[in-house]
Amino acid sequence: MELSPLSQQARPKSFQPKVTRLYEELFRNENEEEVVHSEGFWLEFFLLKPEKPSLQRRFDVLTPDHLLHFQNETQQLFARAVTQIKAASAPADENALDTLTVVLGAVLAKRYTNPSADIITVLAGLDEVDAVFSEFANAVESIIRTGRSFEVRQRAIQVALSLTSGAYQTSLVSYFTHRDLFPALMKVRSFLLKIFRHFLPQSMKILFIQDTEVQPAFEPFLLLGLLVNYNKFEFRNPYRLRLEDFINEATIQKIIRGVGHVCSQIRNQYTTLQEDTKEGWTLSNALHYIGLGILAPIKSTTPAVNVEDAKEQFAGL
């Protein structure tokens, strides 16, 4: 007698998000033949919320040679994500931006034999790089400039940061110099007048005016700083020229104070974990030096931090 299809199935040991299965399916091809995934696969892929840790782990186990082997899959992933960003349809565009942030960070962190050529091969292909990355830069700029919400704009800035910081020694960043992001980052006239109004000490993020509301903007400022310094001695960097024309004295003073505040907060967090400043001359040192250490006041000592714990804490910064 056949078992009823309604009978209870064995409970799996653990459940995993459906998108994780799609990640595994995407990189399952071990053969040399080219596999083109269906429209339904990509529609489902970007409608599901990305599982960032799972996607990161999937890329972590791939060596640079493995990524070059899977270039067809990574090229499809990158091109499809750009298409979803251009479509600006929720939630697919937000999921595509989050996915690209992880993918770019993972791909660009690898050590390649020929970094520039290999990275281009993995992401777009040598023959299609101009078309794909021009479209990518246009899509990111459009989202930063006219995104439907600040959260979506911030995701686009994070994607641009992933590319700019990771591909700094390649030619890929030049696509952001051809497609000027400066107006999108500055956005409106009030940003130039009130760029740094006040600070968020708990997160060290500087606040700026976006249209008529205050929004966190440490990442746009960081992105602008990276773009300003990109190949600045080799060609007339358009972002550098923009800032050289920036003559608002009051705003410049606010920028200086803002940068100083952030640096001070970063230093304080560092010294809280590990104070490496040489101790100055004190009464206690003098008494110890002449053999009267017993008279020296008791000095509170900071407990030593384990090396592994210190590494985790520094990574948390």
C-alpha positions in Angstrom: 0.0 0.0 0.0 1.4 3.4 -1.0 2.0 6.0 1.5 -0.4 9.0 1.5 1.1 12.2 0.1 -0.4 13.9 3.1 1.7 11.9 5.6 4.1 14.0 7.7 7.6 14.4 6.3 10.7 14.1 8.4 11.5 17.4 10.0 14.8 18.9 8.7 17.6 19.4 11.2 17.7 23.1 10.3 15.8 25.6 8.2 17.5 28.0 5.9 16.2 31.0 3.9 15.1 30.2 0.4 17.5 32.7 -1.0 20.4 30.7 0.4 19.4 27.8 -1.8 19.5 30.2 -4.8 23.1 31.2 -3.9 24.0 27.5 -3.9 22.3 26.9 -7.2 24.0 29.9 -8.8 27.5 28.6 -8.1 26.7 25.0 -8.5 28.1 24.6 -12.1 31.4 22.8 -12.0 31.6 22.3 -15.7 33.0 24.6 -18.4 29.8 25.1 -20.3 27.9 28.3 -19.9 24.7 28.2 -17.9 22.1 30.9 -18.4 19.6 31.1 -15.6 16.0 31.8 -16.4 14.1 35.0 -15.9 12.1 33.4 -13.1 15.3 32.5 -11.3 16.5 36.2 -11.3 13.0 37.5 -10.5 12.9 35.3 -7.4 16.5 36.0 -6.6 16.0 39.8 -6.2 12.5 39.7 -4.7 13.8 37.7 -1.7 15.6 39.7 1.0 19.3 38.9 0.7 20.9 36.8 3.4 24.2 38.8 3.7 26.1 36.4 6.0 25.3 33.4 3.9 26.3 35.2 0.7 29.5 36.5 2.3 30.4 32.9 3.4 29.7 31.6 -0.1 32.2 34.1 -1.6 34.7 33.6 1.2 35.3 29.9 0.3 36.0 30.9 -3.4 39.6 31.5 -4.3 40.4 34.0 -7.1 40.8 31.1 -9.5 37.4 29.8 -8.5 35.9 33.3 -9.1 37.4 33.3 -12.6 35.9 29.9 -13.2 32.5 31.2 -12.2 32.9 34.4 -14.2 29.7 33.6 -16.2 27.7 33.4 -13.0 29.2 36.5 -11.4 28.8 38.5 -14.6 25.1 37.6 -14.8 24.7 38.4 -11.1 26.3 41.9 -11.6 24.4 42.7 -14.8 21.0 41.6 -13.4 21.5 43.6 -10.2 22.3 46.7 -12.3 19.1 46.1 -14.2 17.0 45.9 -11.0 18.6 49.1 -9.7 17.7 50.9 -12.9 14.1 49.7 -12.7 13.8 51.3 -9.3 11.0 49.0 -8.3 10.7 48.1 -4.6 11.8 45.8 -3.0 14.0 44.4 -5.9 16.1 47.5 -6.2 16.9 47.6 -2.5 17.7 43.9 -2.5 19.9 44.4 -5.5 21.8 47.2 -3.8 22.4 45.1 -0.7 23.5 42.2 -2.8 26.0 44.3 -4.8 27.5 45.7 -1.6 28.4 42.2 -0.4 29.4 40.9 -3.8 31.7 43.9 -4.6 33.3 43.8 -1.1 34.0 40.0 -1.4 35.2 40.0 -5.0 37.5 43.1 -4.6 39.0 41.7 -1.4 40.6 38.8 -3.2 44.3 38.8 -4.2 44.5 38.3 -8.0 47.5 37.6 -10.2 46.4 40.5 -12.5 44.1 42.6 -10.3 42.6 45.0 -12.8 42.0 42.5 -15.6 40.9 39.7 -13.4 38.4 41.9 -11.5 37.0 43.2 -14.7 36.7 39.6 -16.0 34.8 38.5 -12.9 32.4 41.4 -12.8 31.7 42.3 -16.4 34.0 40.7 -18.9 36.7 42.5 -20.9 34.5 43.0 -23.9 31.5 44.4 -22.0 33.2 46.4 -19.2 32.5 49.8 -20.7 28.8 49.2 -21.3 28.2 47.4 -18.0 30.1 49.8 -15.7 28.8 53.0 -17.5 25.3 51.6 -16.9 26.2 50.8 -13.3 27.6 54.3 -12.6 24.5 55.9 -14.2 22.2 53.8 -12.1 24.0 54.4 -8.8 24.1 58.2 -9.5 20.4 58.3 -10.3 19.5 56.5 -7.1 21.7 58.8 -5.0 20.2 61.8 -6.6 16.5 60.9 -7.0 16.0 57.8 -4.8 12.6 57.5 -3.3 13.9 57.5 0.2 17.0 58.3 2.1 17.4 54.6 3.0 17.6 53.7 -0.7 20.0 56.5 -1.4 22.2 55.3 1.5 22.3 51.8 0.1 23.4 53.2 -3.3 26.2 55.2 -1.5 27.3 52.0 0.2 27.6 50.2 -3.1 29.6 53.1 -4.5 31.8 52.9 -1.4 32.4 49.2 -1.8 33.6 49.7 -5.4 35.6 52.8 -4.7 37.4 51.5 -1.6 38.0 48.0 -3.0 39.0 48.9 -6.6 41.1 51.9 -5.8 44.1 50.6 -7.6 42.2 49.6 -10.8 40.6 51.6 -13.6 37.0 50.9 -12.4 36.8 53.9 -10.2 37.3 56.1 -13.3 33.7 55.4 -14.2 32.7 57.6 -11.2 34.8 60.4 -12.5 33.2 60.2 -15.9 29.7 60.1 -14.3 30.1 63.0 -11.8 28.5 62.1 -8.4 29.3 65.4 -6.8 25.9 67.1 -7.6 24.1 63.9 -6.3 26.1 63.9 -3.1 25.6 67.6 -2.5 22.0 67.4 -3.7 20.5 70.8 -2.8 21.6 74.3 -2.0 20.9 73.9 1.7 23.6 71.2 1.9 26.3 73.8 0.9 25.1 76.2 3.5 24.5 73.8 6.4 26.5 70.8 5.6 27.5 70.0 9.2 24.9 71.2 11.7 25.6 68.9 14.6 27.0 65.5 15.5 25.9 62.1 16.7 28.5 61.2 19.3 27.1 57.7 19.7 27.8 56.7 16.1 30.3 59.4 15.1 28.3 60.2 12.1 28.1 63.8 10.9 24.7 65.2 10.0 23.9 67.1 7.0 20.9 68.7 5.3 19.2 66.6 2.6 16.5 68.7 1.1 14.8 70.0 4.2 15.6 67.2 6.7 18.7 66.3 8.6 20.1 62.8 7.7 23.2 60.9 8.6 25.9 61.5 6.1 29.3 60.2 7.2 29.3 57.7 4.3 28.7 60.4 1.5 31.5 62.5 3.0 33.8 59.4 3.1 32.9 58.6 -0.5 33.6 62.1 -1.6 37.0 62.0 0.1 38.0 58.8 -1.7 36.9 60.2 -5.1 38.7 63.5 -4.5 42.0 61.6 -3.9 41.7 59.1 -6.8 44.7 59.6 -9.1 44.9 63.2 -8.1 48.5 63.5 -9.3 47.8 61.9 -12.7 44.9 63.9 -14.1 42.7 66.8 -13.2 40.4 65.1 -10.8 36.9 66.7 -11.3 36.0 66.2 -7.6 39.2 68.0 -6.5 38.4 70.9 -8.9 34.9 71.1 -7.4 36.2 71.4 -3.9 38.9 73.9 -4.9 36.0 76.2 -6.1 34.3 75.8 -2.7 34.9 79.1 -0.9 32.2 79.3 1.8 34.3 80.1 4.8 31.6 79.3 7.4 31.0 75.9 6.0 34.7 75.2 5.7 35.1 75.9 9.4 32.3 73.6 10.2 33.9 70.9 8.1 37.2 71.3 10.0 35.5 71.1 13.4 33.5 68.1 12.2 36.6 66.2 11.0 38.3 67.1 14.2 35.4 65.8 16.3 35.3 62.5 14.4 39.1 62.0 14.7 38.8 62.7 18.5 36.0 60.2 18.9 38.0 57.6 17.0 41.1 58.2 19.1 39.1 58.0 22.3 37.6 54.6 21.3 41.1 53.3 20.4 42.7 54.4 23.7 39.8 52.9 25.6 40.8 49.5 24.2 44.6 49.9 24.2 46.4 52.9 25.7 49.9 52.9 24.1 50.9 56.4 25.0 54.2 56.5 26.9 53.7 57.4 30.5 55.0 60.8 31.5 57.2 61.7 34.5 55.2 61.6 37.7 55.8 61.7 41.4 55.3 58.0 41.6 58.0 57.4 38.9 60.4 59.7 40.8 60.0 57.9 44.1 60.5 54.5 42.4 63.6 55.9 40.7 65.3 56.8 44.0 64.3 53.6 45.7 61.3 55.0 47.7 58.6 53.2 45.8 56.9 52.2 49.0 56.0 55.8 49.5 54.5 56.1 46.1 50.7 56.4 45.8 48.9 53.3 44.6 48.3 53.6 40.9 45.2 52.1 39.4 46.2 49.8 36.5 44.1 49.0 33.5 43.6 45.2 33.1 45.5 43.7 30.2 43.3 42.7 27.3 43.8 39.3 25.6 45.2 39.6 22.1 42.3 37.8 20.5 39.8 39.9 22.5 41.6 43.1 21.5 41.4 42.1 17.8 37.7 41.5 18.0 37.2 44.8 19.8 39.2 46.7 17.2 37.3 45.0 14.4 34.1 46.2 16.1 35.3 49.8 15.8 
